[in-house]
């Protein structure tokens, strides 16, 4: 049983969460709590459905959300179908989703909202869970600017256990796994990461690092507030650095992380700067 209360339903902007659930009651509880939290945070709430129509979702959700009609009329709540956000002519269209979320962000800013809260029914990918996991991993790049929080709902009745495990692993945050947060940085370009990285969210960490391989100059990975990294995840930093010009990848970190980087010999490719070093 997955407990639906807690931080996974009250995510920070920038969080990409996987939330497995069981049964309609849990799905509806999740939707209600997520919507309440999004409105409390003054974000634009997008509910993207698949298992049921937007009209049906609106019918049972609205009576449980104080001020729902006014929020919807003001554009603070939108209920959409995956068919209208993820697909074009029945085929998965990642660019359509990206542009749709970016447009929602622009509209949110115009209305003084703080960002976008998206609750997504992931059952659209049940027929090809492996391809869906690849899509979710690639989507992590969206979250580095920290204007979007998304909770992806995975129905345990539709997805086998291996598919659920694959999905949670490519999300930086999921119940009962390490919690990773990250943000893009600039001047020089790079990444700030905090939280924990281990086997449970290592694939997500890899997908967060991979865009840095395309950067032509120096990049700085600020891991000064990374509380834990295991050896396997530290090797991903080495892989990223090895794909770039020698000496152009800098990791700023505390001694506990530097020790693991030394253990995997990452310092052969990574310039390690400990917090407090000049």
RAVEN-V211879 format. One record per backbone hydrogen bond with DSSP energy under -0.5 kcal/mol. CO is the residue of the C=O (numbers start at 0). NH is the residue of the N-H. Records with the same first field share a line. If there is no record, write none. Layout:
BEGIN
CO->NH + NH
END
This chain:
BEGIN
1->3
5->8
6->9
11->14
14->16 + 149
15->172
16->18 + 151
17->174
18->153
20->155
21->25
22->26
23->27
24->28
25->29
26->30
27->31
28->32
29->33
30->34
31->35
32->36
33->37
34->38
35->39
36->40
37->42
38->41
41->113
42->44
43->45 + 116
44->77
45->47 + 118
46->48 + 79
47->120
48->81
52->56
53->57
54->58
55->59
56->60
57->61
60->63
61->64
63->65
64->67
66->70
67->71
68->72
69->73
70->75 + 76
71->74
75->44
77->46 + 79
79->48
80->83
81->84 + 85 + 86
85->92
87->90
90->87
92->95 + 96
93->97
94->98
95->99
96->100
97->101
98->102
99->103
100->104
101->105
102->106
103->107
104->108
105->109
106->110
107->112
108->111
114->43
115->117 + 148
116->45
117->119 + 150
118->47
119->121 + 152
120->123
121->124
122->125
124->127
125->128
127->131
128->132
129->133
130->134
131->135
132->136
133->137
134->138
135->139
136->139
137->140
138->141
139->142
140->143
141->144
142->145
143->183
146->115
147->13
148->117
149->16 + 151
150->119 + 152
151->18 + 153
152->121 + 154
153->20 + 155
154->157 + 158
159->163
160->164
161->165
162->166
163->167
164->168
165->169
166->170
167->170
168->203
171->179
172->17
173->176
177->179
178->195
180->193
182->191
184->189
188->219
189->184
190->221
191->182
192->224
193->180
194->226 + 227
196->229
197->200 + 201
200->204
201->205
202->206
203->207
204->208
205->209
206->210
208->211
209->212
210->213
211->214
218->249
219->190 + 221
220->222 + 251
221->192
222->225 + 253
224->194 + 226
227->196
229->233
230->234
231->235
232->235 + 236
233->237
234->238
235->239
236->240
237->241
238->242
240->243
244->247
247->218 + 249
248->270
249->220 + 251
250->252 + 272
251->222
252->274
253->256 + 257
254->258
255->259
256->260
257->261
258->262
259->263
260->265 + 266
261->264
264->267
265->268 + 269
268->246
269->271
270->250 + 272
271->273
272->252
273->276
END
